[in-house]
Amino acid sequence: MRIEAASLMHLVAYETYLEACRQQAWPHYQNINIDAESHLQSLLKHAQGQDLPEGEVACQTWFLLDSAGQIIGAIRLRRADTPFVLDQAGHIEFEVLPAWRGQGFAKVLLQYVQTLGDRPASGNWVIVCLASNAAAIHTIESCGGQLLGIQKEQGQMLKRYSLTSLAD
């Protein structure tokens, strides 16, 4: 297993990954109405703060790759503090494909970001998950996430956590 920053060299693997994520009906992937290459290129631009949709901030993506170079998970880090990031979306999002769950890979991704040292101006990252997602809650809490609160957004109960850097 290895973690790599998203790049065009991942295009073939990303085509398969994007389709798998769409099949899972994960919200982050449901409104992507472009091909994998165009979407990957937009991810790379967004990491540089370019061509951001209104209200979005620069967001870096990393992929977790298996030994064959297939993407089995991803993590994204939003690199700014805005009311939307702090109160609703969070700085960090992660996912692991169902066939690879239960092996600690989400924790590996989260700890990777924690070691980067790119803390936000607010001091700690905010990470948000569905209150019903026991696996995500376990992962966040096992990485030191401290519950900030529970709130309802768009009809769903969400848990908001504060997560510290491991780089210090």
Long-range contacts (C-beta under 8 A, 24 or more apart in sequence): 1-64, 1-65, 1-66, 1-67, 1-72, 1-105, 1-108, 2-64, 2-65, 3-62, 3-63, 3-64, 3-65, 3-75, 3-108, 3-109, 3-112, 4-62, 4-63, 4-65, 5-47, 5-60, 5-61, 5-62, 5-63, 6-40, 6-43, 6-44, 6-47, 6-60, 6-61, 6-62, 6-63, 6-74, 7-44, 8-40, 8-41, 8-44, 10-40, 10-63, 10-65, 10-71, 11-36, 11-37, 11-40, 13-63, 13-65, 13-69, 13-70, 13-71, 14-39, 14-40, 14-63, 14-71, 16-70, 16-71, 17-63, 17-70, 17-71, 17-72, 17-74, 17-97, 20-97, 21-95, 21-97, 24-97, 24-98, 26-95, 28-93, 28-95, 49-79, 55-82, 55-84, 57-82, 57-85, 62-109, 62-112, 62-113, 64-96, 64-105, 64-108, 64-109, 66-100, 72-96, 72-97, 72-99, 72-100, 72-105, 73-97, 73-100, 73-105, 73-106, 73-109, 74-109, 75-109, 75-110, 75-112, 75-113, 77-113, 77-116, 77-118, 77-125, 79-118, 79-120, 80-120, 81-120, 81-121, 81-122, 85-126, 86-122, 86-126, 87-160, 88-128, 88-153, 88-158, 89-128, 90-125, 90-126, 90-127, 90-128, 90-160, 91-120, 91-125, 91-126, 91-127, 92-125, 92-126, 92-127, 92-163, 93-127, 94-136, 94-139, 101-135, 102-135, 106-135, 106-136, 106-139, 107-139, 107-142, 107-143, 110-139, 110-140, 110-143, 110-163, 111-143, 111-166, 114-143, 114-144, 114-163, 114-164, 114-165, 114-166, 114-167, 115-165, 115-166, 115-167, 116-165, 116-167, 117-165, 117-167, 117-168, 119-165, 119-167, 124-162, 124-163, 124-164, 124-165, 125-162, 125-163, 125-164, 125-165, 126-160, 126-161, 126-162, 126-163, 127-160, 127-161, 127-163, 128-158, 128-159, 128-160, 128-161, 129-158, 129-159, 129-161, 130-156, 130-157, 130-158, 130-159, 131-156, 131-157, 131-158, 131-159, 132-157
